[in-house]
Amino acid sequence: MRLIPKTMGGQLVATMLLAVLLAHAAAIVVRQLTPDAMHPLAARYMLDRMAGIYQSLRLSPQKGEELVASIGSPTARFWLATGASAGAAAPEMNEDERRQAQALSERLQHVSTSAPAPRSWVQLTDHAPDDDGIKQAGMLASVELPDGRWLVGYQQSPGGSPWWRPLHFSIPVSTLPVLLVALPFIGRILRPIRALERAAERFSRGEHDGPLPVTGPREARELTAAFNTMAERQQRFVEDRTRMLAAISHDLRTPITSLRVRVELIDDPALRAAMTRTLETMGLMVEQTLRFAAEDCIGEPSQDVDLAALMRDLAAELARPGKRIRYAGPETLPYRCRPIALRRAVGNLAENAIRHGTEVTLCASAPGEGNDLILAVIDNGPGIPETELERVFEPFARLDSARCRDTGGDNGHGSAGGSGVGLGLSIARSCVEAHGGTLTLTNNTPGLTATIALPT
């Protein structure tokens, strides 16, 4: 069972509650290790009763035993002792005990104004805990009677309780105010973190809504400012690269067009046709390279689409004579994405599968335990060597495999236009990764499966 919350807010609340509980535990330990002090009201009550009983015994000494036996209570008891036993029991008094003994002497002086105050002593006691874990303080006092005997009394301090009983009141009283005060501040602390999380998720999908407001605690402000700087630099890098590649593409078009004009002047038809095909391939490579490197899919706005309908339409559009292509998956599969880019990625994979197989299945599944939405393109054509499954995503990679030999040396990637220049898989992975997803290839028996995992 997981005891530590996963969210930062839950961990902050758990930390505060743990701190409160540890403070209560420390207070309980200190209370158990520290002797209880005599309650002031109980001490005053004890001294007053001792003075009153002394006065009664002084006036009626013959009724002493009967009088003392009749005035006991559950928390106080009194008895008479001989001078020898009482004197032997008298310990050395500390400062608190001397102060209580002085207060007792003053009361005795008040009730016996015609005679000097009798001898007296006081001891503050600390009894061991009882069966309920209650540790009680008490007061033991002695006063010398005129006949030489001693009046001894013991008063137990009230208010003792088991160590756990105060927790019924103290924990709610201390915890609820802490939560009421802390939760708004925790929300204020986490608000910029949540905004940053959402912005990072959108940015990973190629969406950028401008800089985030720099708010919250200092650490959150610094993190937000660093994210804004990173996003700005990334956007500027992409824009600069796009402008550079656009200029290069424009400059390359001019010599290619010039060569095409000159090729028309060649008299040899075979040589002219071969050079024309080469120039057309060069022009296509320039255009595809520009589209791949510029990642024009990032500029497309995201929208809610039905991926199931998109896959069905794609299967119908790519139908070929002698080829069987179908869709397998749920009737509806809502997802927020850039549909043109995602359709291009799946289309490139499907065209590649159709080129090399006779049966192609476009699969889709709703998010599962991994919280990823899965799209897959499965064919029954020749596979790719295990050692080359990652290299085929490199632009213009050429593989010596059964899947490639029938395309005149192409790596079998396919492309949006079916050009076979080796950019189809590269463009597909670029579009998928722009959505924050992954594209992987695995061999079947026979065939190949291209799997797209998209975050939800």
C-alpha positions in Angstrom: 0.0 0.0 0.0 1.4 3.4 -1.0 1.5 5.7 2.0 3.3 8.7 0.4 0.9 10.8 -1.8 1.9 11.2 -5.4 1.0 14.9 -5.8 3.0 17.7 -4.4 -0.1 19.1 -2.7 -0.8 15.8 -1.0 2.9 15.6 0.2 2.8 19.1 1.6 -0.5 18.4 3.5 0.9 15.0 4.7 4.1 16.8 5.9 2.1 19.3 7.9 -0.1 16.7 9.5 2.9 14.5 10.3 4.6 17.5 11.9 1.4 18.1 14.1 1.3 14.4 15.1 5.1 14.5 16.0 4.5 17.6 18.1 1.7 15.8 20.0 3.9 12.8 20.4 6.7 14.9 21.8 4.3 16.6 24.2 3.0 13.2 25.4 6.6 12.0 26.0 7.5 15.1 27.9 4.3 14.9 30.0 5.0 11.3 30.8 8.6 12.0 31.8 7.8 15.2 33.7 6.2 14.8 37.2 2.7 16.4 37.5 2.6 19.5 39.7 0.1 20.0 42.5 -2.9 21.9 41.3 -2.9 25.4 43.1 -6.6 25.1 44.0 -6.2 21.6 45.4 -3.2 22.8 47.5 -5.1 25.8 48.9 -8.1 23.6 49.7 -5.8 21.1 51.5 -4.1 23.8 53.6 -7.5 25.3 54.6 -8.9 21.9 55.6 -5.7 21.1 57.6 -6.1 24.4 59.5 -9.8 23.8 60.1 -9.3 20.2 61.4 -6.4 21.5 63.6 -8.7 24.0 65.2 -11.4 21.4 65.8 -8.9 19.0 67.4 -7.4 21.7 69.5 -10.8 22.6 70.9 -12.1 18.9 71.3 -9.0 16.7 71.6 -11.0 13.8 73.1 -13.0 13.4 69.9 -9.9 13.4 67.6 -10.1 9.9 66.3 -13.8 10.1 65.5 -13.5 13.5 63.9 -10.6 12.5 61.7 -12.3 9.3 60.6 -15.4 11.2 59.5 -13.9 13.8 57.2 -12.1 11.7 54.6 -13.0 11.8 50.9 -11.9 9.8 47.7 -9.2 12.3 47.0 -8.2 13.2 50.6 -7.6 11.4 53.8 -6.5 12.3 57.3 -5.1 10.4 60.3 -3.4 10.9 63.6 0.2 9.8 64.2 2.5 9.7 67.2 5.2 12.2 67.4 8.0 9.7 66.9 6.5 8.3 63.6 5.6 11.7 62.2 9.0 13.2 63.1 10.8 10.3 61.5 8.8 10.7 58.3 9.5 14.4 57.9 12.0 14.9 55.0 14.0 17.9 54.0 11.7 20.4 52.2 12.5 22.0 48.9 11.6 25.5 47.9 8.1 24.7 46.8 7.4 22.7 49.9 8.8 25.4 52.2 6.5 27.9 50.5 3.4 25.7 51.0 4.6 25.0 54.7 4.8 28.8 55.2 1.2 29.2 53.8 0.0 26.5 56.2 1.7 28.2 59.2 0.0 31.4 58.4 -3.4 29.7 58.4 -2.6 27.9 61.7 -1.5 31.3 63.2 -4.9 32.7 62.1 -6.9 30.1 63.9 -4.8 30.1 67.0 -4.0 33.7 67.6 -3.5 33.3 71.4 -0.6 30.8 70.9 2.4 30.4 68.6 1.9 28.6 65.3 2.5 24.8 65.8 5.3 23.0 63.9 4.3 21.8 60.4 5.9 20.4 57.3 4.7 19.7 53.7 5.8 17.2 51.1 4.8 17.3 47.4 4.5 13.8 46.1 4.5 12.2 42.7 2.8 8.8 42.5 3.5 6.3 39.9 1.0 5.8 37.1 -2.0 3.6 37.9 -3.6 0.9 35.7 -5.0 3.6 33.3 -1.6 5.2 32.8 -2.6 8.2 35.1 0.2 9.8 37.1 -1.1 11.9 40.0 0.5 14.6 42.0 -0.3 15.0 45.7 0.4 16.9 48.9 1.3 15.3 52.2 1.1 17.7 55.2 1.6 17.3 59.0 0.8 19.6 61.9 1.8 19.0 65.5 -1.1 19.0 67.9 -1.0 20.4 71.5 -1.0 16.9 73.0 2.1 15.9 71.1 0.4 13.9 68.4 0.5 14.9 64.7 -2.4 15.5 62.3 -1.4 14.1 58.9 -3.3 14.6 55.7 -2.9 13.7 52.1 -4.6 15.5 49.2 -4.5 14.1 45.6 -4.4 16.6 42.9 -7.5 16.3 40.6 -7.5 16.4 36.8 -5.4 13.3 36.1 -6.3 11.4 32.9 -4.9 8.8 30.6 -2.2 10.1 28.2 -4.4 9.5 25.1 -7.5 11.3 26.4 -6.4 14.9 25.6 -5.8 13.8 22.0 -9.5 13.6 21.4 -9.6 17.4 21.7 -6.1 18.6 20.9 -5.6 16.9 17.6 -8.8 18.2 15.9 -8.3 21.6 17.4 -4.7 21.9 16.2 -5.1 20.1 12.8 -8.2 21.8 11.4 -6.9 25.3 11.7 -3.6 24.3 10.2 -5.4 22.8 7.2 -7.8 25.8 6.8 -4.9 28.2 6.8 -2.4 26.0 4.8 -4.6 24.8 2.0 -5.1 28.2 0.3 -1.3 28.8 0.5 -0.6 25.3 -0.9 -3.0 26.1 -3.8 -1.2 29.4 -4.4 2.2 27.6 -4.4 1.0 24.8 -6.8 -1.0 27.0 -9.2 2.1 28.2 -11.2 3.5 24.6 -11.1 0.3 23.2 -12.6 0.3 26.0 -15.2 3.9 25.1 -16.1 3.0 21.4 -16.4 0.1 22.2 -18.8 2.3 24.5 -20.8 5.1 21.9 -21.0 2.6 19.3 -22.2 1.3 21.7 -24.9 4.8 22.6 -25.9 5.8 19.0 -26.3 2.9 18.7 -28.7 4.2 21.7 -30.7 1.7 24.2 -29.2 3.0 27.4 -27.7 0.7 30.1 -26.4 3.3 32.7 -25.5 5.2 33.2 -22.2 3.6 32.1 -18.9 3.0 34.7 -16.3 5.7 34.7 -13.7 3.9 34.3 -10.3 4.1 32.4 -7.1 7.0 31.7 -4.8 10.6 32.6 -5.8 11.4 29.0 -6.9 8.2 28.8 -9.0 9.0 32.2 -10.6 12.5 31.2 -11.5 11.3 27.9 -12.9 8.6 29.7 -15.0 11.1 32.3 -16.2 13.6 29.5 -17.3 10.7 27.7 -19.1 9.8 30.9 -20.9 13.4 31.5 -22.0 13.8 27.9 -23.2 10.5 28.1 -25.2 11.5 31.4 -26.7 14.9 30.1 -27.8 13.4 26.9 -29.2 10.8 28.9 -31.2 13.5 31.2 -32.5 15.7 28.3 -33.4 12.9 26.6 -35.4 12.0 29.9 -37.2 15.7 30.6 -38.1 16.2 27.1 -39.4 13.0 27.2 -41.4 14.0 30.5 -43.0 17.5 29.2 -43.8 16.2 26.0 -45.3 13.6 28.0 -47.3 16.4 30.1 -48.7 18.5 27.0 -49.6 15.5 25.3 -51.2 14.8 28.4 -53.3 18.5 28.7 -54.3 18.5 25.0 -55.3 15.4 25.3 -57.5 17.1 27.7 -59.8 20.1 25.5 -60.9 17.8 22.4 -61.1 15.5 24.3 -63.4 18.5 25.5 -65.5 19.7 22.0 -65.8 16.3 20.8 -67.0 16.4 23.4 -69.8 19.8 22.3 -70.8 18.9 18.6 -70.7 16.3 19.2 -73.4 19.1 20.1 -75.7 20.7 16.6 -75.5 20.2 14.6 -78.6 20.5 11.1 -77.1 16.9 10.2 -75.9 18.1 7.6 -73.4 20.6 9.9 -71.8 18.1 12.7 -71.8 15.5 10.6 -70.1 17.9 9.3 -67.5 19.1 12.9 -66.6 15.5 14.1 -66.5 14.6 11.4 -64.0 17.7 12.3 -61.9 16.7 16.0 -61.9 13.1 15.2 -60.9 14.4 13.1 -58.0 16.7 15.9 -56.9 13.8 18.3 -57.0 11.6 16.0 -55.0 14.4 15.4 -52.4 14.7 19.2 -52.0 11.0 19.6 -51.4 10.8 16.6 -49.0 13.9 17.7 -47.1 12.4 21.1 -46.6 9.1 19.7 -45.3 10.9 17.2 -43.0 13.4 19.7 -41.5 11.0 22.6 -41.2 8.4 20.4 -39.4 5.6 22.4 -40.8 3.2 20.2 -38.8 4.0 22.3 -35.7 2.3 25.3 -37.2 -1.0 23.4 -37.4 -3.5 24.2 -34.6 -4.7 21.3 -32.4 -8.4 20.3 -32.5 -10.6 17.6 -31.3 -11.0 14.8 -33.9 -12.3 11.3 -34.1 -9.2 9.1 -34.8 -11.5 6.1 -35.6 -13.1 8.1 -38.4 -9.7 9.3 -39.6 -8.3 5.7 -39.7 -11.4 4.5 -41.6 -11.2 7.3 -44.1 -7.5 6.6 -44.6 -8.2 2.9 -45.2 -10.8 3.7 -47.8 -8.6 6.2 -49.5 -5.6 3.9 -49.8 -7.5 1.0 -51.2 -5.6 -0.6 -54.2 -6.5 -3.4 -56.6 -5.1 -6.7 -55.3 -4.5 -5.2 -51.8 -6.7 -5.7 -48.7 -6.6 -2.8 -46.2 -9.1 -2.5 -43.3 -9.6 -0.8 -40.0 -9.9 -2.6 -36.7 -10.8 -0.7 -33.5 -13.5 1.2 -31.6 -16.3 3.0 -33.4 -15.3 6.3 -32.0 -12.0 7.5 -30.5 -11.9 11.2 -29.6 -8.5 12.8 -29.3 -7.1 16.3 -29.4 -4.3 16.5 -32.0 -3.1 18.1 -35.2 -5.1 15.9 -37.6 -3.2 16.8 -40.8 0.1 15.9 -39.3 -1.2 12.7 -37.6 -2.9 11.7 -40.8 0.4 12.2 -42.7 2.2 10.0 -40.2 -0.3 7.2 -40.4 -0.6 7.6 -44.2 3.2 7.3 -44.7 3.2 4.1 -42.6 0.1 2.7 -44.4 1.6 3.4 -47.9 4.8 1.8 -46.9 2.8 -1.3 -45.7 0.7 -1.4 -48.9 3.9 -1.2 -51.0 5.4 -4.3 -49.4 2.4 -6.3 -48.3 -0.9 -7.6 -49.6 -2.9 -7.3 -46.3 -2.8 -4.2 -44.2 -4.7 -3.5 -40.9 -5.0 -0.1 -39.3 -5.6 -0.6 -35.6 -6.5 1.7 -32.8 -7.1 1.2 -29.1 -8.3 3.5 -26.3 -5.9 4.4 -23.5 -5.1 1.6 -21.1 -3.1 1.2 -17.9 -0.2 3.1 -19.5 -2.5 6.0 -20.3 -1.3 6.0 -23.9 -3.5 5.9 -27.0 -2.2 3.3 -29.4 -2.4 3.4 -33.2 -0.8 0.6 -35.2 -0.2 -0.3 -38.9 0.3 -4.1 -39.5 1.2 -5.7 -42.8 2.2 -9.2 -44.0 5.1 -8.2 -46.2 8.8 -8.9 -45.6 10.2 -7.6 -42.4 13.3 -5.5 -41.6 16.4 -7.0 -39.9 16.3 -6.5 -36.1 19.6 -4.6 -36.2 18.1 -2.1 -38.7 14.8 -1.3 -37.1 16.0 1.9 -35.6 18.2 3.0 -38.5 15.3 3.1 -41.0 14.1 6.3 -39.3 17.2 8.1 -40.5 16.7 10.3 -43.6 17.8 8.7 -46.9 18.9 5.5 -45.1 19.2 2.6 -47.6 18.9 -1.0 -46.4 19.9 -4.2 -48.2 16.8 -6.3 -47.3 13.9 -8.0 -49.0 11.7 -5.1 -48.0 13.8 -2.7 -49.9 15.1 -4.5 -53.0 11.8 -4.2 -54.8 11.9 -0.4 -54.7 15.1 0.1 -56.5 17.3 0.6 -53.4 14.8 2.6 -51.3 14.8 2.0 -47.6 11.1 1.2 -47.8 10.0 4.2 -45.9 7.4 5.5 -48.3 6.3 9.1 -48.2 3.2 11.3 -48.6 3.6 11.2 -52.3 4.9 7.7 -52.6 8.2 9.1 -53.9 10.5 6.4 -52.3 13.3 8.9 -51.5 13.6 7.6 -47.9 11.8 10.3 -45.9 8.5 8.6 -45.1 9.4 7.1 -41.8 11.5 10.1 -40.8 8.5 12.4 -41.4 6.1 10.0 -39.7 8.3 9.9 -36.5 8.8 13.7 -36.6 5.0 14.2 -36.7 4.4 11.7 -33.9 7.1 13.1 -31.7 5.7 16.6 -32.2 2.6 15.2 -30.4 4.7 14.0 -27.6 4.4 10.3 -28.7 6.7 7.6 -29.9 6.9 5.5 -33.1 8.4 2.0 -33.0 8.7 -0.9 -35.4 8.5 -4.6 -34.6 8.7 -7.7 -36.9 5.8 -10.1 -37.2 5.7 -13.6 -38.6 5.5 -12.5 -41.4 5.3 -8.8 -41.8 6.0 -5.6 -39.9 4.0 -3.6 -37.2 4.5 0.1 -36.8 3.1 1.3 -33.4 2.3 4.9 -32.5 1.9 5.6 -28.7 0.2 9.0 -28.1 -0.1 10.6 -24.6 -3.6 11.3 -23.4 
